[in-house]
Amino acid sequence: MIIDGKQAAVDLRKALAIEVAQLKKDKNITPGLTVVLVGEDPASQIYVRNKVKQTREVGMISSEIKLPIDTTQAQLLEQLEQLNNDNSVHGILVQLPLPKHIDESVIIAAIAPHKDVDGFHALNSGRLLNGEKGALVPCTPQGCIILAKKHLGEDLSGLHAVVIGRSNIVGKPVALLLLQEHCTVTITHSRTKNLAEICRQADILIAAVGRPNFVKASWVKKGATVIDVGINRIEDENGKAKLVGDVDFTAVEKICGAITPVPGGVGPMTIACLLKNTVEAARANA
Ligand SMILES: Nc1nc2c(c(=O)[nH]1)N[C@@H](CN(C=O)c1ccc(C(=O)N[C@@H](CCC(=O)O)C(=O)O)cc1)CN2
C-alpha cells in the first residue's frame, strides 16, 4: 500500500477550514500566521509560498516577511520582538535553514513559545518530553504519526518503531510521539552498529537521515510500515533533477506493508500540520 500524504493533507485542511470558520463565528478570531524568510534559497521560497497560500485557503490570515540575506541576527531578533507583541499574529515561523551568520538556536529561543507553531522552542520540546498537554508539536513528526495510522489504525501500542536520525526537528520528536503512542522505540544514527539488523526488527520504520535511497529492501521486515521523511534532490540517469527520499522506494515497496512516497508523502503533511498548530495557538490564546 502506498500511503497518500497529499490526500491526507487535503483531508486535514478541509477539517481545519471548518474549525477556522467555527472559531470566527463563535469567538470572532481569525488565526494569523506570519512566515519569516531570510535570503533567497529557492527551495525555501517554494515552501514559504505554499505555506502562505494554504494558510489563506483554509480561511486564516497569512503574511510573509522577506528579509535580505545580509540581515543581521540583531535585526532578525528585532523583527521577532515586534511579531511577539502583535496580537493579530498567533503563529510565527522562521523558515530554516538560516544564513550561516545567524545562530538558529538563538532565533528559535526568541520566538514566544505560545506562538512557536514549529514547536522548536525549548519550552515546547520540554513539554513534549514530559508528555504535558499544550505543547506545540513539530509538524513533520506529527505528519509521520498521522500517516502511520492511515495504515495501522489508531492503536500503535506495543509496536516496535525504529527511527533513523536524531535531529531536534524530526528524529527526537518523532521518537517521543511514538513513545506517547506506547510503541517500543529505538533511535538509531550515524554511529549505530548493526543498523540493518535493527531496522529489520521494525514494525514501523521512520527514515529521517537525509541520504538518498539509504534504506535498502534487505533492511525491511515483511509487512512493515515505512515512513520516508527524506527530501533529496539528485540527478537521474539522464542528468535530470529528481526528488527522492531516504528509502529505496522501488525495492522496499515490494516487501513492506505500506510506504510513504517522495514526493507526495510526509512533505505535504508538514504544511498541513503547521496550519493545525496555528489554529491550536489561536484557540489557546483566545
Ligand atoms: N521552520 C521550518 N523550516 C523547515 C521545515 C520546518 O518544518 N520548519 N521543514 C523543511 C522544509 N519544509 C517546510 O518548511 C517542507 C519541505 C517539503 C515540503 C513538501 O511538501 N515537499 C513536497 C515536494 C516539494 C518539492 O518539489 O520540493 C513533497 O514531499 O511532496 C513541505 C515543507 C526545512 N525547513
The ligand as an SDF file (V2000), in Angstrom:
LIG
                    3D

 34 36  0  0  0  0  0  0  0  0999 V2000
   10.8840   26.4680   10.0280 N   0  0  0  0  0  0  0  0  0  0  0  0
   10.9310   25.3280    9.3430 C   0  0  0  0  0  0  0  0  0  0  0  0
   11.8360   25.1750    8.3760 N   0  0  0  0  0  0  0  0  0  0  0  0
   11.8880   23.9890    7.7040 C   0  0  0  0  0  0  0  0  0  0  0  0
   10.9480   22.9500    7.9640 C   0  0  0  0  0  0  0  0  0  0  0  0
   10.0100   23.1470    9.0060 C   0  0  0  0  0  0  0  0  0  0  0  0
    9.1800   22.2710    9.3310 O   0  0  0  0  0  0  0  0  0  0  0  0
   10.0210   24.3560    9.6590 N   0  0  0  0  0  0  0  0  0  0  0  0
   10.9240   21.8040    7.1770 N   0  0  0  0  0  0  0  0  0  0  0  0
   11.6850   21.7630    5.9510 C   0  0  0  0  0  0  0  0  0  0  0  0
   11.0420   22.3670    4.7460 C   0  0  0  0  0  0  0  0  0  0  0  0
    9.5720   22.2910    4.6780 N   0  0  0  0  0  0  0  0  0  0  0  0
    8.8710   23.1540    5.4090 C   0  0  0  0  0  0  0  0  0  0  0  0
    9.2890   24.1950    5.8060 O   0  0  0  0  0  0  0  0  0  0  0  0
    8.9130   21.4680    3.7150 C   0  0  0  0  0  0  0  0  0  0  0  0
    9.6210   20.5760    2.9460 C   0  0  0  0  0  0  0  0  0  0  0  0
    8.9530   19.8400    1.9520 C   0  0  0  0  0  0  0  0  0  0  0  0
    7.5950   20.0000    1.7430 C   0  0  0  0  0  0  0  0  0  0  0  0
    6.8750   19.2870    0.6580 C   0  0  0  0  0  0  0  0  0  0  0  0
    5.6760   19.3830    0.5400 O   0  0  0  0  0  0  0  0  0  0  0  0
    7.5800   18.5910   -0.2240 N   0  0  0  0  0  0  0  0  0  0  0  0
    6.9990   18.0070   -1.3990 C   0  0  0  0  0  0  0  0  0  0  0  0
    7.9750   18.1690   -2.5440 C   0  0  0  0  0  0  0  0  0  0  0  0
    8.1580   19.6040   -2.9060 C   0  0  0  0  0  0  0  0  0  0  0  0
    9.3160   19.8310   -3.8600 C   0  0  0  0  0  0  0  0  0  0  0  0
    9.1530   19.5190   -5.0290 O   0  0  0  0  0  0  0  0  0  0  0  0
   10.3580   20.3270   -3.3940 O   0  0  0  0  0  0  0  0  0  0  0  0
    6.7410   16.5170   -1.1380 C   0  0  0  0  0  0  0  0  0  0  0  0
    7.4710   15.9130   -0.3530 O   0  0  0  0  0  0  0  0  0  0  0  0
    5.7990   16.0230   -1.7640 O   0  0  0  0  0  0  0  0  0  0  0  0
    6.9000   20.8740    2.5410 C   0  0  0  0  0  0  0  0  0  0  0  0
    7.5590   21.6060    3.5170 C   0  0  0  0  0  0  0  0  0  0  0  0
   13.0030   22.5210    6.1490 C   0  0  0  0  0  0  0  0  0  0  0  0
   12.7960   23.8000    6.7140 N   0  0  0  0  0  0  0  0  0  0  0  0
  1  2  1  0
  2  3  2  0
  2  8  1  0
  3  4  1  0
  4  5  2  0
  4 34  1  0
  5  6  1  0
  5  9  1  0
  6  7  2  0
  6  8  1  0
  9 10  1  0
 10 11  1  0
 10 33  1  0
 11 12  1  0
 12 13  1  0
 12 15  1  0
 13 14  2  0
 15 16  1  0
 15 32  2  0
 16 17  2  0
 17 18  1  0
 18 19  1  0
 18 31  2  0
 19 20  2  0
 19 21  1  0
 21 22  1  0
 22 23  1  0
 22 28  1  0
 23 24  1  0
 24 25  1  0
 25 26  2  0
 25 27  1  0
 28 29  2  0
 28 30  1  0
 31 32  1  0
 33 34  1  0
M  END
$$$$
